[in-house]
Structures are given as structure tokens and as C-alpha cells.
Amino acid sequence: MAWEEGSAADASPAAPIALRELLVELNDLKRVRSAGRIGSIAERLFAQGWSALTAGAPPEDVALEVTATTLAACRLCDLDAAFLASAGLSEDAVTEILLAGFDAVAAEVSEPLRGRLRERLRGRATLTAGPLPGFVSALAHQPRAGVTCPDKPRVLLEPPENHAEHCLMVAVYGVVLSPFYRADPATVFLAAMAHHLHNAAMPDAGFTGEMLLGSQLGPIMVCTTRRALDELDPILRQTIERARAILPDDATAEGRAFHAADAIDRVLQIAQHLRAASITMTTVLGEMELVHAGPVKGFHDRVLEAMRIP
């Protein structure tokens, strides 16, 4: 069921529950890292997206390419096209594996978007890499504030995500959610990729810090956002500014898709800390099969029993 305008909207679901499990799982890409690669998968995809944009790639191509790659990485992680090719696999074999990764998680993505994303993996047209604006690295080094509320001490959850990871995840969520709201996925993607430009220069003190800045918050954000936008060529800057026009409210389909993605990511980021803290050995050894089937499982089980583990 897609979002409907008017009085019927009040009685309709505000978001598609069928996508919940996908969004939960995708969120972990903010925490997956590999040897020889700097930053998490989400952080690197944020940089790749901006690199393609500065090279002049059409925003829709970038949105679809980055989203398709992110969905394939959900289960494959850094077993990506570059690694698989370097390991000697043929083009057909690489494509088969990437599509298998995508299909493992993307069943609930609406058509025709699902087919368009899948085709990006099948075709794998390489987007030209352009120069990275300085704000990309700055956002990757800028931690998010954690849980803050005026008049209360903050709750810090380590390790913190950074603003590049958050922006990338909101952008991908926004694309996947866009059919539900009948929103243009490219506009949502661009707005999400650029919605924290001010934090490239502005440290994140959260909601508490923003309230303490009072009337100075607006001018500071205008100033720091302008610094980031000044790094872009005039055409791309105008494109980004048009996309950012959806950010203030939920009056448009694109605004609703963005704000849904933003809220979901912010809460899932905290939920993963709580999930990790509450996991039990019953889940780890039983449901997740930490000691999994294989020729030595019986011996492993006897060892753990003898050592009284857990």
C-alpha cells in the first residue's frame, strides 16, 4: 500500500512494515570493515556516491548504483565485484554471486524499483570517479552525538557512527522507501547524502547543543552548510540545493520518504547497541549456530561441555 494524500492518509500506514527486516539488516553495514580498506562499507559507499556525482554522473544513476551495491553487500559484505574479480572469477560468476546476494535480501523491495536495482548489478556500468570534496572526509571523521535531550546528560554508545555512515544509510533507505511514498528516488537520495553538510565543520552536540545555541543555531548552520556547498561546481551545487529543499518538512512525497528514512536510521542505530547488549548464549549457540555443523562439531560440543562453556 502506497502513501495516499488527503484524509485517507491519516488512516494509512505511515511506512511499509514489509521492509523492516531489510532496513534492520542493512544498518549493520555502518559497522562492517575489512583489512586493507579504510572505513566501514557505508562510509566508503558515501564517498563513492559523492565521487560519482562530482564526475558528472546523473543523480538517478548514482542513486540506483549505490543502492544496488549496498543491498548486495548486506549479506556479501566486502565480497564485492572488485574482490571477486581479483580472486580470478569470470564476469559471469561475479554477476551470479552479486545477484544472489541481492536476491537474498531484496524480495520486499517494490517493483519496478527492484528490477532496476537488480539490472544495475547485472550490467555493472562503472561510474566515473571524480574528486572528493573535503566535506566527505570531514563527515567521515565527525562522530554523531549519541542520545541527547535538553536538561539531561547524554547517553554515549561506543563506538559511535559517523555522519558519512548516517547520510549513506538514510540515502539508501530513502531510495528503497520511495515507491511507498511515490517519491522520486534520486531527489531523496541527494537530499539524504547532503542533509548533514553543516556537520562537516560543525561538531555534533545533538539536540541538547542545538537548543543551547538558541537563535544562533540557524546562522551557524547556514554558514557551515555554505562552506560545504562552496566546494561543489555550480551545476552540482544547484542540483544539491534543489534536492535539499525537501528537508524542512513532510509536505512533499520526497520529504516524507526522507524523513521516514532519517527517523528509522536514527532509532535502528541505537537499537543495534541494545540488541548486542541483550543477546544470550541460547541465541548465539542455538539460533545462530556459532559452533556450526561440520566434521568436528561433535568434538567442539564435548570441549565446550567439558569446559562448562557457557
C-alpha positions as CSV (number, residue, x, y, z in Angstrom):
1,M,0.0,0.0,0.0
2,A,1.5,3.3,-1.1
3,W,1.0,6.6,0.8
4,E,-2.2,8.4,-0.2
5,E,-2.8,12.1,0.0
6,G,-5.8,13.6,1.8
7,S,-7.9,12.3,4.7
8,A,-7.2,8.7,3.7
9,A,-3.5,9.3,4.6
10,D,-4.4,9.5,8.3
11,A,-5.8,6.0,8.3
12,S,-3.0,4.5,6.2
13,P,0.3,3.1,7.5
14,A,3.0,5.8,7.6
15,A,5.6,3.3,6.5
16,P,5.9,-0.1,4.8
17,I,6.3,-2.8,7.5
18,A,7.4,-5.3,4.9
19,L,10.7,-3.5,4.5
20,R,11.5,-3.6,8.3
21,E,13.8,-6.6,8.3
22,L,15.8,-5.4,5.3
23,L,16.3,-2.0,6.9
24,V,17.4,-3.5,10.2
25,E,20.0,-5.7,8.4
26,L,21.3,-3.0,6.2
27,N,22.1,-0.9,9.2
28,D,24.9,-3.1,10.2
29,L,26.9,-2.0,7.1
30,K,27.8,1.0,9.2
31,R,29.9,-1.4,11.3
32,V,31.4,-3.8,8.8
33,R,35.1,-3.3,8.0
34,S,37.7,-5.3,6.1
35,A,41.5,-5.4,6.1
36,G,43.1,-3.1,3.5
37,R,40.0,-0.9,3.3
38,I,39.6,2.3,5.3
39,G,36.3,2.8,7.0
40,S,33.1,0.9,7.1
41,I,31.2,-0.2,4.0
42,A,28.7,2.6,4.5
43,E,31.4,5.2,4.8
44,R,33.1,4.0,1.6
45,L,29.9,3.9,-0.3
46,F,29.2,7.5,0.8
47,A,32.5,8.5,-0.7
48,Q,31.8,6.6,-3.9
49,G,28.5,8.3,-4.3
50,W,30.0,11.8,-4.0
51,S,32.8,10.9,-6.3
52,A,30.4,9.8,-9.0
53,L,28.4,13.0,-8.5
54,T,31.4,15.3,-8.8
55,A,32.4,13.4,-12.0
56,G,29.1,14.4,-13.5
57,A,27.1,11.2,-13.3
58,P,23.3,11.6,-13.5
59,P,21.9,11.6,-9.9
60,E,19.5,8.8,-10.7
61,D,22.3,6.6,-11.9
62,V,24.3,7.2,-8.8
63,A,21.2,6.6,-6.6
64,L,20.5,3.3,-8.2
65,E,24.1,2.1,-8.4
66,V,24.9,2.9,-4.8
67,T,21.6,1.4,-3.5
68,A,22.1,-1.8,-5.6
69,T,25.6,-2.2,-4.3
70,T,24.5,-1.6,-0.7
71,L,21.8,-4.2,-0.9
72,A,24.2,-6.8,-2.5
73,A,26.7,-6.0,0.4
74,C,24.0,-6.7,3.0
75,R,25.0,-10.4,3.1
76,L,28.2,-10.4,1.0
77,C,29.8,-7.5,2.9
78,D,33.2,-6.8,1.2
79,L,33.0,-9.9,-1.1
80,D,32.2,-7.3,-3.8
81,A,32.8,-7.1,-7.5
82,A,36.4,-5.8,-7.1
83,F,37.4,-8.6,-4.7
84,L,35.7,-11.4,-6.7
85,A,37.3,-10.3,-9.9
86,S,40.7,-10.1,-8.2
87,A,40.2,-13.7,-7.0
88,G,40.0,-14.8,-10.6
89,L,36.3,-15.2,-11.1
90,S,34.8,-14.7,-14.5
91,E,32.4,-11.8,-15.2
92,D,29.5,-14.2,-15.3
93,A,30.5,-15.7,-12.0
94,V,30.9,-12.3,-10.3
95,T,27.4,-11.3,-11.6
96,E,25.9,-14.5,-10.4
97,I,27.2,-14.0,-6.8
98,L,26.2,-10.3,-6.6
99,L,22.7,-11.2,-7.8
100,A,22.5,-14.0,-5.3
101,G,23.4,-11.5,-2.5
102,F,20.9,-9.0,-3.7
103,D,18.1,-11.6,-4.1
104,A,18.7,-12.9,-0.6
105,V,17.5,-9.7,1.0
106,A,15.5,-7.7,-1.7
107,A,12.3,-9.7,-2.0
108,E,10.2,-7.0,-0.4
109,V,11.6,-4.1,-2.5
110,S,8.8,-2.8,-4.7
111,E,8.7,-3.3,-8.4
112,P,9.8,-1.8,-10.8
113,L,12.5,-0.4,-8.5
114,R,13.7,-3.9,-7.5
115,G,14.2,-4.8,-11.2
116,R,16.0,-1.6,-11.9
117,L,18.4,-2.1,-9.0
118,R,19.0,-5.7,-10.0
119,E,19.8,-4.6,-13.5
120,R,22.5,-2.3,-12.2
121,L,24.2,-5.3,-10.7
122,R,23.8,-7.3,-13.9
123,G,25.2,-4.5,-16.1
124,R,27.7,-3.1,-13.6
125,A,28.4,0.0,-15.6
126,T,31.3,1.6,-13.8
127,L,30.6,5.2,-12.8
128,T,33.5,7.6,-13.4
129,A,35.3,8.7,-10.2
130,G,35.6,12.4,-9.7
131,P,37.4,14.5,-7.0
132,L,36.2,14.1,-3.4
133,P,35.0,17.3,-1.8
134,G,36.7,17.9,1.5
135,F,33.4,17.6,3.4
136,V,33.3,13.9,2.6
137,S,36.3,13.1,4.7
138,A,35.2,15.6,7.4
139,L,31.8,13.9,7.7
140,A,33.6,10.5,8.0
141,H,35.6,11.9,10.9
142,Q,32.7,13.6,12.6
143,P,31.1,11.4,15.2
144,R,27.3,11.6,15.8
145,A,26.2,12.9,19.2
146,G,24.5,9.8,20.6
147,V,21.3,10.2,22.6
148,T,20.8,13.7,23.9
149,C,17.9,15.6,25.4
150,P,17.8,19.1,26.9
151,D,18.4,19.2,30.6
152,K,19.6,15.6,30.7
153,P,23.1,14.2,30.5
154,R,23.8,12.5,27.1
155,V,23.9,8.7,26.6
156,L,27.1,7.8,24.7
157,L,27.1,4.5,22.9
158,E,30.5,3.3,21.7
159,P,31.7,3.1,19.0
160,P,29.7,6.0,17.6
161,E,28.6,6.1,14.0
162,N,29.9,9.0,11.9
163,H,28.0,11.4,9.7
164,A,29.1,9.8,6.5
165,E,27.7,6.5,7.6
166,H,24.4,8.0,8.7
167,C,23.9,10.0,5.4
168,L,24.6,7.0,3.3
169,M,22.2,4.8,5.2
170,V,19.4,7.4,5.1
171,A,20.1,7.8,1.3
172,V,19.7,4.1,0.6
173,Y,16.7,3.7,2.9
174,G,15.2,6.7,1.1
175,V,15.6,5.0,-2.3
176,V,14.1,1.8,-1.1
177,L,11.2,3.5,0.6
178,S,10.5,5.9,-2.3
179,P,7.9,3.7,-4.1
180,F,5.7,3.6,-0.9
181,Y,5.5,7.4,-0.9
182,R,5.5,7.8,-4.7
183,A,8.7,9.9,-4.4
184,D,11.4,10.5,-6.8
185,P,14.3,8.3,-5.6
186,A,17.1,10.4,-7.0
187,T,15.8,13.6,-5.2
188,V,15.5,11.7,-1.9
189,F,19.0,10.2,-2.4
190,L,20.6,13.5,-3.0
191,A,18.9,15.2,-0.1
192,A,19.9,12.4,2.3
193,M,23.5,12.4,1.1
194,A,23.7,16.2,1.7
195,H,21.4,16.7,4.8
196,H,24.3,16.9,7.3
197,L,26.7,19.1,5.2
198,H,26.8,21.6,8.1
199,N,28.4,18.9,10.3
200,A,31.5,18.8,8.2
201,A,32.6,21.9,10.1
202,M,30.1,21.9,13.0
203,P,30.8,19.4,15.8
204,D,27.7,17.4,16.8
205,A,26.4,18.2,20.3
206,G,23.0,16.7,19.4
207,F,19.5,18.1,20.2
208,T,20.9,19.4,23.6
209,G,23.6,21.5,21.9
210,E,21.2,22.8,19.3
211,M,18.8,24.1,21.9
212,L,21.6,25.8,23.9
213,L,22.6,27.6,20.7
214,G,19.2,29.1,20.6
215,S,18.8,31.8,18.0
216,Q,22.4,31.4,16.8
217,L,21.7,27.8,15.6
218,G,20.2,28.9,12.2
219,P,23.0,31.3,11.2
220,I,25.7,28.8,12.2
221,M,24.1,26.1,10.1
222,V,23.7,28.4,7.2
223,C,27.4,29.4,7.5
224,T,28.7,25.8,7.8
225,T,26.4,24.5,5.1
226,R,27.6,27.2,2.7
227,R,31.2,26.2,3.3
228,A,30.5,22.7,2.2
229,L,28.4,23.7,-0.8
230,D,31.2,26.1,-1.9
231,E,33.3,23.0,-2.6
232,L,31.0,21.9,-5.4
233,D,30.9,23.1,-9.0
234,P,28.0,25.5,-9.8
235,I,25.8,22.9,-11.6
236,L,26.1,20.2,-9.0
237,R,25.7,22.8,-6.2
238,Q,22.4,23.9,-7.8
239,T,21.2,20.3,-8.1
240,I,22.1,19.6,-4.4
241,E,20.4,22.8,-3.3
242,R,17.2,21.9,-5.1
243,A,17.2,18.4,-3.5
244,R,17.8,19.9,-0.1
245,A,14.6,21.9,-0.4
246,I,12.7,18.9,0.7
247,L,14.4,18.7,4.1
248,P,12.4,21.2,6.2
249,D,9.1,19.3,6.3
250,D,7.0,16.3,5.1
251,A,4.8,18.4,2.8
252,T,6.1,16.5,-0.3
253,A,6.4,12.8,-1.2
254,E,10.2,13.2,-1.2
255,G,10.1,14.9,2.1
256,R,8.1,12.0,3.6
257,A,10.4,9.4,2.2
258,F,13.5,11.3,3.5
259,H,12.1,11.9,7.0
260,A,10.9,8.3,7.3
261,A,14.4,7.1,6.3
262,D,16.1,9.5,8.7
263,A,13.9,8.5,11.7
264,I,14.3,4.8,11.0
265,D,18.1,5.0,10.8
266,R,18.4,7.1,13.9
267,V,16.5,4.7,16.0
268,L,17.9,1.5,14.5
269,Q,21.4,2.8,15.2
270,I,20.5,2.8,18.9
271,A,18.6,-0.5,18.7
272,Q,21.7,-2.3,17.5
273,H,23.5,-1.3,20.6
274,L,20.6,-2.6,22.8
275,R,20.4,-5.8,20.7
276,A,24.0,-6.5,21.1
277,A,23.9,-5.9,24.9
278,S,20.9,-8.2,25.4
279,I,21.8,-11.2,23.2
280,T,22.0,-14.5,25.0
281,M,24.2,-17.6,24.6
282,T,21.0,-19.5,23.8
283,T,20.6,-17.3,20.7
284,V,24.3,-17.4,19.8
285,L,24.7,-21.2,20.1
286,G,21.2,-22.3,19.2
287,E,19.6,-20.0,16.7
288,M,22.9,-18.6,15.2
289,E,24.8,-21.9,15.4
290,L,28.1,-20.3,16.4
291,V,29.5,-23.8,16.6
292,H,28.1,-24.9,13.3
293,A,27.7,-28.2,11.6
294,G,30.9,-29.8,10.2
295,P,33.3,-32.7,10.7
296,V,34.5,-31.6,14.1
297,K,31.2,-30.3,15.6
298,G,30.8,-33.2,17.9
299,F,34.3,-32.7,19.3
300,H,33.7,-28.9,19.7
301,D,30.5,-29.7,21.7
302,R,32.3,-32.0,24.0
303,V,35.1,-29.5,24.6
304,L,32.6,-26.8,25.5
305,E,30.8,-29.2,27.8
306,A,34.0,-30.2,29.5
307,M,35.0,-26.5,30.0
308,R,31.5,-25.6,31.2
309,I,31.1,-23.0,28.5
310,P,28.9,-21.2,28.6
